[in-house]
């Protein structure tokens, strides 16, 4: 019998293809706020309190938050694929599409490996050296994820209002 995780048992929320990209962007950021706060809070204590034993308890809440983040990113990617398939991204050329595309990709670059390392630490018997290496990777990818999200969270309104996304300034 194969047990499904919570994320496998229920498909991620689909974004209506009829929604405006600005609305999708606004909801994307709102949906990521709480799980990002959980990851950020976890990172502040993890390096000092994590031990080779007892990782299940330490990682259960951030693991759920990371799964939620990845589900939201996948939902945005699905939305963008629908719009691309319909030819709307090229014809509309809105800044919201650019922001959604770029940040869903950038956030996924950190969130997918982060989820993998968390799963390894929780599910595999590790040596002390392997554990320390994975702990460092969790911290590194977690910090990248939170920093990239905070950049998006603090600038998206300005980018929409000015209709300009300054790629150079954002370091993305």
BAFI-3210 file (N, C-alpha, C; in Angstrom, 3 decimals, decimal comma, padded with zeros to 6 digits):
// residues 172
n [1|2|3|4|5|6|7|8|9|10|11|12|13|14|15|16|17|18|19|20|21|22|23|24|25|26|27|28|29|30|31|32|33|34|35|36|37|38|39|40|41|42|43|44|45|46|47|48|49|50|51|52|53|54|55|56|57|58|59|60|61|62|63|64|65|66|67|68|69|70|71|72|73|74|75|76|77|78|79|80|81|82|83|84|85|86|87|88|89|90|91|92|93|94|95|96|97|98|99|100|101|102|103|104|105|106|107|108|109|110|111|112|113|114|115|116|117|118|119|120|121|122|123|124|125|126|127|128|129|130|131|132|133|134|135|136|137|138|139|140|141|142|143|144|145|146|147|148|149|150|151|152|153|154|155|156|157|158|159|160|161|162|163|164|165|166|167|168|169|170|171|172]
n.u [000,840|000,634|001,333|000,028|001,310|000,078|000,118|000,120|-002,263|-004,270|-004,861|-003,005|-004,249|-005,961|-005,462|-007,761|-008,001|-009,083|-008,509|-006,997|-003,532|-002,401|-004,043|-003,570|-000,865|-000,992|-002,474|-000,750|001,473|000,224|-000,605|001,832|002,956|002,476|003,540|006,213|006,947|006,954|009,057|011,171|011,201|011,777|014,382|015,875|016,199|017,063|019,809|021,136|019,703|019,207|019,695|021,194|019,320|015,781|014,792|012,362|010,325|011,306|011,316|008,732|006,704|007,995|008,374|005,764|005,121|006,946|006,084|003,597|004,418|005,692|003,481|001,946|003,673|003,726|001,072|000,991|002,800|001,375|-000,793|000,572|001,482|-000,963|-001,768|000,333|-000,019|-002,421|-001,535|-001,565|000,371|002,399|000,971|-000,268|001,801|002,266|003,608|003,027|002,872|005,565|006,755|005,478|006,362|009,193|009,663|008,329|009,954|012,485|011,935|011,300|013,762|015,046|013,172|012,495|014,972|015,301|013,077|013,754|016,160|015,177|013,434|015,288|016,776|014,760|013,942|016,024|018,593|021,298|024,841|026,815|028,400|027,114|024,645|025,311|026,184|023,813|022,260|023,514|022,948|020,149|019,859|021,145|019,624|017,126|017,512|018,017|015,529|013,738|014,866|014,604|011,822|011,144|012,190|010,501|008,042|008,367|008,673|006,864|004,505|005,463|006,773|004,560|003,073|004,843|005,213|007,557|010,081|012,936|015,469|018,224|018,633|017,359|018,939|018,368]
n.v [-001,179|002,143|005,131|008,345|011,633|014,635|016,651|015,142|013,828|015,721|017,743|020,667|024,008|025,250|027,983|030,134|030,428|032,703|034,835|038,006|038,776|040,521|040,197|037,517|037,652|039,270|037,560|035,358|036,337|036,966|034,383|033,158|034,460|033,644|030,893|031,530|033,128|031,176|029,513|031,360|031,939|029,395|029,051|030,812|029,544|027,000|026,357|026,458|024,771|022,327|018,865|015,616|013,774|013,673|015,229|015,007|016,290|018,920|019,636|019,277|021,337|023,390|021,794|021,298|023,955|024,472|022,622|023,767|026,197|025,249|024,114|026,403|027,780|025,952|026,144|028,761|028,464|026,657|028,303|030,289|028,712|028,043|030,598|031,194|029,195|030,022|032,257|034,722|035,903|036,892|038,773|040,509|041,310|042,154|043,544|042,130|039,470|039,062|039,372|037,313|035,073|035,232|035,273|032,976|031,066|031,731|031,448|028,770|027,632|027,647|026,576|023,935|022,359|022,828|021,561|018,955|018,518|018,794|016,616|014,529|014,778|014,215|011,651|009,803|007,834|009,441|010,074|011,900|013,823|013,871|014,798|017,386|018,570|018,513|020,103|022,586|023,018|023,177|025,531|027,366|027,225|027,844|030,479|031,789|031,418|032,816|035,415|036,036|035,983|038,097|040,253|040,247|040,637|043,203|044,873|044,490|046,031|048,567|047,916|047,149|049,551|051,361|050,041|048,832|046,572|046,352|044,552|044,489|045,889|044,272|042,055|039,599]
n.w [000,000|-000,915|000,619|000,391|000,465|002,036|000,097|-002,241|-002,098|-002,368|-005,100|-006,180|-005,850|-008,591|-010,752|-012,117|-015,600|-016,580|-014,981|-014,366|-014,949|-013,053|-010,848|-010,286|-009,618|-007,314|-005,611|-005,546|-004,138|-001,704|-000,928|-000,498|001,639|004,419|004,500|003,830|005,978|007,950|007,072|007,230|009,996|010,995|009,950|011,482|013,923|013,326|012,641|015,080|016,804|015,584|015,581|015,092|015,845|016,251|014,149|012,838|014,332|014,362|011,664|010,625|010,441|008,807|006,570|005,622|004,993|002,930|001,028|000,505|-000,614|-002,960|-004,252|-004,760|-006,471|-008,609|-009,417|-010,433|-012,537|-014,126|-014,808|-016,290|-018,419|-019,612|-020,477|-022,223|-024,102|-025,169|-026,445|-025,250|-023,630|-025,289|-026,827|-025,004|-023,304|-020,594|-017,598|-015,300|-016,147|-016,773|-014,236|-012,787|-014,254|-014,058|-011,239|-010,325|-011,431|-010,255|-007,490|-007,440|-008,022|-005,593|-003,784|-004,592|-004,348|-001,596|-000,459|-001,159|000,326|002,938|002,983|002,758|005,162|006,953|006,206|005,837|007,216|008,446|008,544|010,949|009,579|007,056|007,851|008,807|006,429|004,892|006,543|006,241|003,524|003,598|005,064|003,338|000,870|001,934|002,880|000,439|-000,809|000,912|000,813|-001,941|-002,166|-000,412|-001,823|-004,064|-002,750|-001,655|-003,857|-006,008|-006,378|-007,091|-009,472|-011,024|-011,094|-012,332|-014,627|-015,242|-014,929|-013,341|-014,128|-013,643|-011,212|-009,407|-009,094|-010,164]
ca.u [000,000|001,407|000,728|000,217|001,442|-001,043|000,172|-000,223|-003,649|-005,126|-004,135|-002,865|-005,324|-005,791|-005,814|-008,636|-007,310|-009,738|-008,066|-005,974|-002,223|-002,170|-004,761|-002,846|000,349|-001,391|-002,852|000,466|002,251|-000,548|-000,591|003,174|003,389|002,504|004,563|007,553|007,202|007,280|010,414|012,106|011,271|012,474|015,808|016,550|016,493|017,479|021,259|021,617|018,959|019,078|020,605|021,028|018,094|014,637|014,519|010,959|009,581|011,830|011,072|007,376|006,010|008,583|008,154|004,432|005,189|007,679|005,161|002,603|005,100|005,865|002,159|001,571|004,532|003,246|-000,196|001,320|003,406|000,270|-001,503|001,394|001,457|-002,258|-001,741|001,285|-000,671|-003,447|-000,881|-001,865|001,556|003,093|000,178|-000,538|003,090|002,149|004,669|002,617|003,315|007,020|007,062|005,034|007,248|010,545|009,722|007,972|011,176|013,515|011,541|011,371|015,177|015,407|012,187|012,550|016,064|015,043|012,170|014,514|017,069|014,357|012,969|016,436|017,090|013,682|013,639|017,190|019,534|022,505|025,972|026,923|028,905|026,046|023,630|025,820|026,181|022,421|021,812|024,036|022,191|018,816|019,999|021,488|018,464|016,064|017,805|017,787|014,092|013,134|015,367|013,978|010,424|011,068|012,418|009,244|007,008|008,567|008,793|005,935|003,561|006,198|006,982|003,287|002,703|005,733|005,246|008,964|010,744|014,373|016,138|019,572|018,577|016,837|019,939|017,822]
ca.v [000,000|003,376|006,258|009,625|012,786|015,560|017,365|014,223|013,424|016,781|018,525|022,075|024,873|025,746|029,385|030,295|031,035|033,972|035,893|038,923|038,460|041,349|039,555|036,286|038,079|039,724|036,379|034,557|036,923|036,788|032,967|032,758|035,223|032,841|029,839|032,131|033,518|029,941|029,117|032,343|031,711|028,119|029,224|031,543|028,622|025,680|026,133|026,269|023,760|021,054|017,779|014,437|013,091|014,552|016,120|014,916|017,349|020,226|019,919|019,005|022,560|023,979|020,895|021,619|025,286|024,350|021,958|024,774|027,127|024,581|023,979|027,721|028,041|025,107|026,711|029,922|027,948|026,128|029,480|030,889|027,808|028,240|031,885|031,069|028,351|030,857|033,368|035,990|036,509|037,672|039,889|041,472|041,831|042,899|043,395|041,099|038,189|038,984|039,163|035,961|034,104|035,288|034,917|031,568|030,324|032,016|030,837|027,313|027,243|027,436|025,787|022,511|021,703|022,931|020,473|017,718|018,365|018,562|015,227|013,654|014,837|013,559|010,287|008,952|007,761|010,144|010,201|013,264|014,680|014,027|015,653|018,759|019,041|018,773|021,238|023,777|023,206|023,652|026,936|028,150|027,319|028,547|031,920|032,272|031,438|033,914|036,692|036,288|036,332|039,437|041,176|040,295|041,199|044,638|045,669|044,187|047,139|049,605|047,407|047,219|050,951|051,992|049,177|048,577|045,652|046,619|043,271|044,719|046,325|043,205|041,002|038,306]
ca.w [000,000|-001,017|001,331|-000,273|001,353|001,958|-001,171|-003,312|-001,948|-002,869|-006,105|-005,834|-006,296|-009,951|-010,947|-013,277|-016,737|-016,894|-014,064|-014,860|-014,366|-011,872|-009,742|-009,977|-008,929|-005,975|-004,838|-005,417|-003,043|-000,470|-000,563|-000,087|002,809|005,650|004,480|003,848|007,367|008,675|006,670|007,786|011,443|011,149|009,652|012,556|015,026|012,849|012,682|016,450|017,541|014,868|015,953|014,269|016,275|016,500|013,014|012,432|015,004|013,971|010,250|010,153|010,055|007,603|005,425|005,111|004,393|001,662|000,101|000,134|-001,523|-004,247|-004,877|-005,279|-007,636|-009,709|-009,865|-011,271|-013,764|-014,929|-015,327|-017,342|-019,572|-020,277|-021,164|-023,312|-025,098|-025,807|-027,131|-024,589|-023,032|-026,311|-027,314|-023,942|-022,862|-019,348|-016,609|-014,348|-016,701|-016,603|-012,821|-012,439|-014,885|-013,505|-009,822|-010,114|-011,758|-009,254|-006,223|-007,606|-007,979|-004,180|-003,031|-004,944|-003,618|-000,162|-000,118|-001,266|001,471|004,131|002,903|003,040|006,597|007,688|005,825|005,623|008,336|008,017|009,460|011,470|008,496|006,056|008,454|008,814|005,037|004,526|007,353|005,564|002,283|003,970|005,439|002,140|-000,024|002,649|002,859|-000,930|-001,044|001,674|000,279|-003,244|-001,931|000,181|-002,931|-004,804|-001,883|-001,416|-005,087|-007,093|-006,628|-007,830|-010,829|-011,742|-011,302|-013,309|-015,814|-015,538|-014,033|-013,507|-013,909|-013,109|-009,834|-008,554|-009,002|-010,584]
c.u [000,885|000,646|001,026|000,395|000,220|-001,064|-000,165|-001,702|-004,610|-004,346|-004,075|-003,984|-005,022|-006,215|-006,659|-007,885|-007,918|-009,289|-006,994|-004,636|-001,911|-002,841|-004,069|-001,580|000,041|-001,725|-001,653|001,286|001,529|-000,503|000,769|003,628|003,515|003,522|005,994|007,924|007,600|008,700|011,441|012,284|012,040|013,978|016,551|016,942|017,172|018,967|021,744|020,940|018,875|020,141|020,305|019,754|016,975|014,304|013,056|010,143|010,022|011,390|009,630|006,644|006,666|008,402|006,794|004,427|005,873|006,816|004,110|003,199|005,237|004,545|001,706|002,395|004,040|001,937|000,042|001,939|002,333|-000,526|-000,725|001,428|000,147|-002,268|-000,794|000,674|-001,726|-002,854|-001,066|-000,632|002,269|002,306|-000,079|000,748|003,057|003,296|004,312|003,007|004,817|007,395|006,670|005,984|008,615|010,582|009,252|009,187|012,240|013,176|011,637|012,821|015,657|014,459|012,243|013,730|015,866|014,131|012,902|015,432|016,305|013,867|014,091|016,718|016,012|013,599|014,799|018,069|020,868|023,616|026,000|027,403|027,847|024,958|024,072|025,815|024,755|021,853|022,273|023,268|020,778|018,862|020,253|020,280|017,301|016,272|017,593|016,293|013,438|013,586|014,729|012,515|010,288|011,316|011,147|008,168|007,142|008,552|007,692|004,963|004,222|006,393|005,698|002,903|003,551|005,782|006,673|009,527|012,224|015,159|017,504|019,567|018,177|017,824|019,388|018,239]
c.v [001,242|004,487|007,538|010,712|013,672|016,265|016,446|013,863|014,469|017,619|019,990|022,884|025,399|027,217|029,472|030,995|032,379|035,119|036,755|038,601|039,277|040,740|038,267|036,614|038,489|038,523|035,481|035,050|036,741|035,334|032,506|033,413|034,348|031,700|030,381|032,591|032,304|029,499|030,066|032,155|030,428|028,293|029,923|030,627|027,338|025,419|025,841|025,103|022,403|020,065|016,579|013,667|014,125|015,493|016,106|016,058|018,732|020,607|019,759|020,267|023,228|023,092|021,164|022,983|025,231|023,643|022,935|025,772|026,500|024,379|025,312|028,083|027,230|025,639|027,911|029,466|027,381|027,266|030,112|030,012|027,930|029,533|031,851|030,269|029,144|032,050|034,706|036,668|037,386|038,910|040,939|042,111|042,587|042,592|042,301|039,715|038,014|038,680|037,742|034,905|034,061|034,792|033,496|030,696|030,508|031,352|029,311|026,813|026,994|026,489|024,297|021,807|021,753|021,797|019,130|017,486|018,128|017,112|014,245|013,610|014,119|012,069|009,321|008,976|008,346|010,032|011,643|014,225|014,916|014,957|017,118|019,363|019,392|019,960|022,562|024,064|023,706|025,137|027,808|028,319|028,047|030,047|032,509|032,417|032,629|035,264|037,028|036,656|037,735|040,517|041,343|041,015|042,715|045,483|045,491|045,322|048,256|049,169|047,475|048,664|051,622|051,237|048,885|047,649|045,787|045,364|043,470|045,070|045,177|042,057|039,631|038,058]
c.w [000,000|-000,310|000,572|000,769|001,171|000,607|-002,336|-003,272|-002,488|-003,871|-005,716|-006,471|-007,698|-010,007|-012,205|-014,401|-017,119|-015,999|-014,710|-014,214|-013,120|-010,649|-009,313|-009,198|-007,496|-005,082|-004,570|-004,224|-001,717|000,001|-000,060|001,207|004,065|005,582|004,458|005,245|008,203|008,354|007,277|009,286|011,751|010,960|010,784|013,715|014,580|013,010|014,098|017,168|016,854|015,329|015,071|014,630|016,457|015,357|012,592|013,035|014,534|012,556|009,790|009,686|008,834|006,368|004,800|004,418|003,028|000,620|-000,401|-000,859|-002,901|-004,978|-005,472|-006,512|-008,826|-010,272|-010,789|-012,586|-014,687|-015,570|-016,473|-018,592|-020,339|-021,080|-022,362|-024,467|-025,876|-026,559|-026,466|-024,012|-024,052|-026,718|-026,247|-023,433|-021,550|-018,409|-015,598|-014,854|-016,524|-015,161|-012,395|-013,013|-014,245|-012,057|-009,545|-010,418|-010,667|-007,918|-006,304|-007,555|-006,552|-003,473|-003,348|-004,257|-002,103|000,290|-000,178|-000,083|002,765|004,142|003,218|004,536|007,406|007,412|005,713|006,864|007,864|009,052|009,940|010,379|007,421|006,581|008,422|007,407|004,596|005,288|006,720|004,280|002,562|004,307|004,208|001,217|000,639|002,647|001,476|-001,208|-000,354|001,116|-001,067|-003,081|-001,361|-000,875|-003,753|-004,005|-001,736|-002,689|-006,110|-007,396|-007,432|-009,271|-011,647|-012,065|-012,367|-014,629|-016,248|-014,469|-014,300|-013,126|-013,254|-011,635|-008,911|-008,354|-009,352|-011,981]
res [x|x|x|x|x|x|x|x|x|x|x|x|x|x|x|x|x|x|x|x|x|x|x|x|x|x|x|x|x|x|x|x|x|x|x|x|x|x|x|x|x|x|x|x|x|x|x|x|x|x|x|x|x|x|x|x|x|x|x|x|x|x|x|x|x|x|x|x|x|x|x|x|x|x|x|x|x|x|x|x|x|x|x|x|x|x|x|x|x|x|x|x|x|x|x|x|x|x|x|x|x|x|x|x|x|x|x|x|x|x|x|x|x|x|x|x|x|x|x|x|x|x|x|x|x|x|x|x|x|x|x|x|x|x|x|x|x|x|x|x|x|x|x|x|x|x|x|x|x|x|x|x|x|x|x|x|x|x|x|x|x|x|x|x|x|x|x|x|x|x|x|x]
***
